[in-house]
Amino acid sequence: MKKISILIPCFNEEENVVGISAAVEKVLVEKLPNYDYEIVFIDNASKDSTRAKIEAICAGNKKIKAIFNVTNFGQFNSPFHGMCSLDGDCVIPVCADFQDPVELIPVFVQKWEEGHKIVSGVKSSSKENGFIYFLRTVYYKMIKNMSSVRMIEHFTGFGLYDKTFIQLLRQLDDPVPFIRGIVAEYGDGFNMTTVEYEQPKRRAGKTHNNFYTLYDAAMLSITSYTKVGLRLCTLAGFIVAFIDVIVALVYLILKLTHWYSFHAGYAPMIVGMFLMGAIQLMFIGLTGEYILNINTRVIHRPLVVEEKRINFDSDKEKE
């Protein structure tokens, strides 16, 4: 009997963990009775009652398991570590906030049985804030055009991954994993297909996405999968240097003819200096993001440090 592993990453989701586990289990039992399954929470050091509720759920059902991290390792490392920790024939990550429709799990499994080892859920529309969705659309199109690999628009990681792809993830040994980029880079080799869906609103609680988390995701994708940023810095540097030489020659001629000092004063020079300074600071910052990415890879800290696991010993007992 094939085994389906459902991964549910969470952080401060006390209002959702009970509901999402029940919803996922209902779909698995009713729609996929011929499969074995496990439901695994990976908690990123929640500060509310999320962990207590997960422990209570696990106590009542050995098929529901948990991994507790010692601290918050971010929105990418924790789910990636969870995926690599599971041993099902396929792994399906599902957000705890119900924005990944659990009804699609049987659809993913059907596509998997047809021979697709990666089934990616792609948002065709969303019930979230319209302006935020617009910004996401702009971001995805920008990354798609800048990246050297075929990036998938409106793909957040929700989907099904065959155990052969999970084995590849383990072999990558990537200290800053970006699953969306990894799927885009290697997906064709695993007969990837996509399933479109409308993203529902968050069921309960507040979103943990903010400017910093969105910026972090954008910079990780840019610095990991594009060269355009640094190339733009270099190209802009040459262009600005050329313009500076021309402007300097023009000002020198005007100064020698006494026209410049009489009509313009120092205003154009001051404006030019501030403009050049702003451009330099912007590109120094972008270069710094690339250096930060390199630094993280060189240090190579562990993806996640676990505090404890719950119900994983039940697998050993079966053996």
C-alpha atoms as one frame of an Amber mdcrd trajectory, in Angstrom:
protein
   0.000   0.000   0.000   1.410   3.374  -1.007   1.890   5.970   1.714   0.972
   9.645   1.404   2.812  12.086   3.680   1.058  15.378   4.377   3.290  18.135
   5.774   1.713  21.084   7.596   4.205  23.869   8.471   2.907  26.184  11.185
   3.797  29.168  13.319   1.306  30.623  15.815  -1.651  28.808  14.236  -3.577
  27.909  17.377  -6.883  28.720  15.666  -6.215  26.465  12.676  -4.221  23.338
  13.617  -7.169  21.322  14.915  -9.344  22.207  11.939  -6.697  21.617   9.277
  -5.715  18.202  10.681  -9.378  17.111  10.755  -9.999  18.418   7.219  -6.911
  16.699   5.784  -7.652  13.413   7.550 -11.262  13.464   6.309 -10.119  13.859
   2.700  -7.557  11.066   3.040  -9.962   8.621   4.690 -12.960   9.327   2.476
 -11.359  10.071  -0.897  -8.180   7.974  -0.734  -9.048   4.856   1.323  -6.581
   2.646  -0.558  -3.562   4.608   0.664  -1.718   4.642   3.950  -1.019   8.130
   5.257   0.666  10.291   7.848  -0.009  13.917   8.759   3.053  15.740  10.069
   3.120  19.175  11.661   6.439  21.033  11.719   6.200  23.903  14.176   8.559
  26.869  13.893   8.704  27.686  17.624   5.152  29.003  18.056   4.584  31.329
  21.008   0.854  30.672  21.449  -0.967  27.404  22.256  -0.217  25.829  18.865
   2.187  23.248  20.288  -0.141  22.202  23.080  -2.930  21.625  20.593  -0.656
  19.665  18.256   0.458  17.447  21.149  -3.179  16.761  22.040  -3.961  15.834
  18.419  -0.937  13.538  18.234  -1.914  11.829  21.498  -5.233  10.824  19.989
  -3.913   9.557  16.647  -0.566   7.886  15.976  -0.839   8.733  12.290  -0.550
  12.409  13.194   3.031  13.392  14.027   4.997  16.499  14.876   8.445  18.051
  14.651   9.129  20.967  17.006  11.964  23.369  16.133  14.030  25.028  18.854
  13.505  28.453  17.270  11.986  30.081  14.200  14.099  29.082  11.193  12.094
  31.039   8.641   9.450  30.397   6.039  11.673  28.335   3.730  14.013  26.246
   5.882  11.375  24.690   8.126   9.069  23.323   5.371  12.073  22.143   3.355
  13.450  20.262   6.375  10.030  18.755   6.987   9.745  17.512   3.415  13.163
  15.879   3.623  12.247  14.207   6.938   9.260  12.255   5.627   9.344   8.776
   4.096   6.051   8.550   2.217   5.858   7.547  -1.432   4.850  11.161  -2.013
   4.855  14.344   0.092   2.193  17.064  -0.043   2.880  20.331   1.858  -0.300
  22.099   2.990  -0.498  25.496   4.716  -2.170  25.470   8.123  -4.317  28.515
   7.326  -6.541  26.703   4.755  -5.283  28.837   1.845  -4.106  25.615   0.207
  -7.382  23.790  -0.624  -7.273  20.293   0.891  -9.835  19.170  -1.722  -7.017
  19.191  -4.270  -5.139  16.369  -2.519  -7.037  13.615  -4.434  -6.505  15.563
  -7.679  -2.758  15.697  -7.014  -2.695  11.968  -6.250  -4.566  11.164  -9.466
  -2.024  13.158 -11.493   0.755  11.375  -9.602  -0.684   7.973 -10.484  -0.763
   9.071 -14.119   3.036   9.360 -13.994   3.702  12.934 -12.930   6.281  12.943
 -10.140   5.730  16.642  -9.412   2.262  18.167  -9.384   2.373  21.920  -8.746
  -0.627  23.875  -7.533  -0.797  27.211  -9.356  -3.113  30.026  -8.283  -5.326
  31.171 -11.155  -6.981  33.742  -8.882  -7.188  34.632  -5.222  -9.690  35.898
  -2.680  -6.929  37.698  -0.784  -6.419  41.463  -0.949  -6.545  42.492  -4.606
  -3.625  44.906  -4.347  -1.427  42.253  -2.701  -2.327  39.782  -5.434  -1.411
  42.395  -8.047   1.983  42.956  -6.407   2.570  39.197  -6.351   1.723  39.029
 -10.061   4.239  41.770 -10.846   6.865  40.017  -8.726   6.344  36.626 -10.398
   6.525  38.118 -13.892   9.679  40.050 -12.999  11.386  36.940 -11.602  10.230
  34.863 -14.554  11.790  37.316 -17.005  14.985  37.733 -14.990  15.647  34.097
 -14.087  17.800  31.696 -16.062  15.318  28.883 -15.256  11.624  28.657 -16.126
   9.987  30.047 -12.991   6.335  29.178 -12.289   3.994  32.115 -11.763   1.805
  32.058  -8.627   3.361  28.852  -7.338   4.004  28.858  -3.584   5.187  25.277
  -3.073   1.744  23.712  -2.631   1.695  20.484  -4.603   2.730  16.833  -4.629
   6.317  15.593  -4.735   7.286  11.993  -5.462   9.800  10.307  -3.176  12.388
  10.397  -5.984  12.222  14.207  -5.993  12.409  14.266  -2.172  15.604  12.202
  -2.460  16.997  14.866  -4.803  16.191  17.560  -2.220  18.175  15.634   0.388
  21.153  15.382  -1.951  21.190  19.117  -2.740  22.368  19.975   0.777  21.253
  23.576   0.212  21.565  25.852   3.298  19.196  28.436   1.779  16.618  26.305
  -0.060  14.051  28.006  -2.259  11.613  25.245  -3.192   9.890  27.313  -5.885
  13.180  27.781  -7.718  14.256  24.152  -7.207  10.975  22.879  -8.672  11.309
  25.260 -11.625  14.896  24.167 -12.229  14.420  20.391 -12.039  10.682  19.960
 -12.626  10.877  18.985 -16.293  13.042  16.005 -15.386  10.250  14.711 -13.139
   7.424  15.050 -15.679   5.957  18.003 -13.809   2.388  19.104 -14.380   0.304
  21.912 -12.899  -3.163  22.152 -11.379  -4.860  25.550 -11.202  -6.977  26.644
  -8.254  -8.500  29.728  -6.679  -6.786  30.611  -3.429  -9.363  31.029  -0.633
  -9.126  33.516   2.195  -7.303  32.630   5.371  -9.707  30.654   7.597  -8.751
  32.204  10.954  -6.001  34.172  12.673  -3.692  36.772  11.175  -1.267  36.283
   8.342   2.415  36.184   9.279   3.446  37.701   5.974   4.711  41.257   6.230
   7.035  43.520   4.289  10.128  41.783   5.676   8.988  38.224   4.848   7.898
  39.237   1.340  11.154  41.136   0.801  13.124  38.138   2.091  11.381  35.849
  -0.394  11.977  38.262  -3.258  15.681  38.724  -2.477  16.230  34.973  -2.036
  14.755  34.265  -5.456  16.661  37.127  -7.116  20.058  36.305  -5.578  19.681
  32.524  -6.010  18.288  32.305  -9.527  19.198  35.480 -11.405  22.319  37.295
 -12.557  20.394  40.259 -13.859  20.759  42.316 -10.669  24.548  42.363 -10.730
  24.607  42.752 -14.505  22.352  45.811 -14.176  24.729  47.241 -11.596  27.663
  46.831 -13.971  25.796  48.199 -16.979  24.394  51.153 -15.040  27.877  51.871
 -13.714  29.277  52.177 -17.228  26.356  54.342 -18.370  26.584  56.684 -15.373
  30.368  56.943 -15.768  29.962  57.876 -19.435  27.308  60.492 -18.597  29.550
  61.893 -15.847  32.395  62.403 -18.313  30.116  64.180 -20.789  28.582  66.375
 -18.083  32.019  67.231 -16.697  33.243  68.313 -20.135  30.113  70.428 -20.703
  30.451  72.124 -17.321  34.141  72.750 -17.948  33.379  74.459 -21.247  30.580
  76.511 -19.674  32.818  77.477 -16.779  35.574  78.636 -19.107  33.091  80.756
 -21.041  31.698  82.210 -17.760  28.143  81.224 -18.780  27.722  78.426 -16.228
  28.567  80.451 -13.097  26.325  83.308 -14.152  23.185  81.376 -15.057  23.169
  78.114 -13.140  25.250  78.409  -9.995  25.954  75.185  -8.135  22.418  73.732
  -8.248  22.960  71.281 -11.160  26.162  70.021  -9.550  24.441  69.384  -6.202
  21.490  67.622  -7.846  23.870  65.465  -9.863  25.863  64.500  -6.777  22.744
  63.438  -4.879  21.469  61.470  -7.882  24.762  59.651  -8.266  24.904  58.961
  -4.537  21.389  57.483  -4.567  22.216  55.226  -7.510  25.431  54.049  -5.855
  23.731  53.282  -2.540  20.954  51.345  -4.276  23.379  49.146  -6.192  25.668
  48.696  -3.182  22.620  47.429  -1.292  21.710  45.004  -4.093  25.289  43.757
  -4.237  25.125  43.309  -0.465  22.113  41.003  -0.870  24.155  38.756  -3.166
  27.035  38.788  -0.674  24.623  37.911   2.161  23.384  34.940   0.140  26.970
  33.794  -0.429  27.818  34.293   3.261  24.870  32.144   4.348  25.944  29.359
   2.017  29.571  29.499   3.169  28.687  29.375   6.883  26.364  26.437   6.107
  24.504  26.258   9.392  21.943  23.439   9.703  18.592  24.083   8.076  16.744
  23.394  11.315  17.613  22.298  14.836  14.861  20.120  16.262  13.655  20.222
  19.848  11.683  16.975  19.688   9.582  14.662  17.549   6.225  13.115  18.367
   4.910   9.730  17.132   7.838   9.062  14.807   8.786   6.118  17.032   5.586
   4.392  15.878   7.235   3.787  12.498  10.105   1.927  14.182   7.653  -0.198
  16.135   6.008  -1.286  12.864   9.375  -2.392  11.514
